[in-house]
Amino acid sequence: MIIPSKRPATEEGVEVSLPAKLRRTDNQPGPLVAGTGNDESDSDSDSDGDNRAPEPSALEIEGLYLDTVNRASLDFDFEQLCSVSLSNNNIYACLVCGKYYQGRGKQTHAYFHSINESHHVFINLHTLRVYVLPDNYEVDDKSLNDIKAAVRPTYSVDQVAQLDSVYDDAYDLSGKRYIPGLVGLNRIKCNDYMNAVVQALAHVPPIRDAMLLLPDLERKPPLVQRMAGLVRRMWHPKLFKSHISPHELHQEIVNRSKRHFKLDSSGDAFELLTWLLNTLHMDLGGSRKSDSSVVYKAFRGELSVATQQLQDTKVRAREEDPIEMDAAKPIVRAKVPFLTLSLELPPKPLFADDEDKGEVGIPQVALVSLLQRYNGSTVVEWQGQAKKYQLRKLPQFIICHIKRFTKTELSAEKNPTVVNYAIHNVPFGNLLPKDALVHGPHGNPTYNLIANICHDGQPALPAGNTASSELGQSTAATLAASTAATYTSDETTSANSQYLVYLRHAANDKWYMLRDLHVEPVMPQMIFLSDSYVQIWQRNDK
């Protein structure tokens, strides 16, 4: 007696083993498990006794489609918005093409994308959980950890402590070498001044460490989130690409400043730096106390100011004689905190010297001479008042602003004076009085340069005006250029204006020049070739 087989057969009579059906163990989304869903058919199959194909395991099912993940197409630098609805709620990134979509349930953009394009692997940009669509089950595979780290880099206390002492090269997916912390930033129209400021702050150890280790980042204000996210990617040793787009942070700066700082027109790096420091101080819960935030702990110093009305000062024999305060007249004294020190350059020469054969020479001045403004004896005139500044307390990091630009509504001029300085052991402590509280083993703290923001070219004119600032240009030509600017790109206002930054990498004690995407090592002597605008000095505590 012949017992008919229960297995189906093709028309040619060749037996085919069907795979087991995939079923869920509950109604919640999760990994699929192998099984037929019919206990009676399972027992019949076991009694069959043939050598059919093994059923797929849960791990094999979870690993399905992971070979389609394309890391070269992934870019997590941009704002997390759905590419269809432009919503920022519940965003998933397709790990095949890199596009952002909203949701993962039925009738969502991610669901339709998985069906229409056969792209099945998605990661939630908030929870970092990976799902396969349209089957809608979660995948937990160690091979995806590098992608999760690229979305949200994390650092341990030990890793951060070694950033300034351990030097290791890193490589992106294409094998291009880069140095963590010295990563180029994309230029978006005229955001070079923003890039220079962010690069400089990312190399101030207290600011950098706070951004890398800040807990509960998702609960912080948006500006802190964007700043910390960018700094964490800049120092990440396993980037997919050796450059980063700072679009999210820059867009938040534009919105938070109510478009005072823009992407489509050049801005002032020093103005942005002071605004960013004060805004970060407030967002980090800072108050008037000197130790209320990492910003004040790093940059806040103290100076005393003596003020006297100009008419109460001593009478000068000649107008060019220096101003002297009259001790017999009222003098107002006050102690004020500071985050930056502004340094006045000597006036720009207007006439040529006979020895220069008709050429106007570029004047030079020493940084130490400019700092004498804060020695407590130099009197300066400011808004109808005579003032003396005396440094009382020096912070761990000093920001020096070299005032180069004179701007009006229609013109902008730049002082080309060359500032000479040493990059090591500058004695800022000489400016302190004997009774002031000083740091350092010898009571005279010295400072080393760690960042130097420079400006190349001519300053950008106010938005909408591309006229030249040179003396003697006719009014008609100025009006014509202003009219033409209405029909041209805003980039023309800063075609000859460029900010760059020189940074000292503490791990290898070498200097690098960063100009947007370009990163290159330089000799320390090259730092003086550009016009220094903002400098950051670090105190020698060792």
Secondary structure, DSSP 8 states (H G I E B T S, - for coil): -----SS-B-TTS-B------EE-SSSSS---EE--S-HHHHHHHHTT---------HHHHHTTTGGG--GGG----S----TTT---SSEEEETTT--EEE-SSTTSHHHHHHHHH---EEEETTT--EEETTTTEEE--GGGHHHHHHHS----HHHHHTTTT----EE-TT--EEBTTB-EE---SS-HHHHHHHHHHTTSHHHHHHHHH-SSGGGS-HHHHHHHHHHHHHT-TT-SSSEE--HHHHHHHHHHTTTSS-SSS---HHHHHHHHHHHHHHHTT--SSTTSSHHHHHH-EEEEEEEEEGGGS---SSTTS-----TTS--EEEEEEESEEEEE------S--GGGTT-----EEEHHHHHGGGEEEEEEEETTEEEEEEEEE--SEEEEEEE-EEE-SS-EEE---EEE--SS-B-GGGGS-TTS---STTS---EEEEEEEEEEES---STT------TT--HHHHHHHHHHHTTS-GGGGGTTEEEEEEEEETTTTEEEEEETTEEEEE-GGGGGGSEEEEEEEEE---
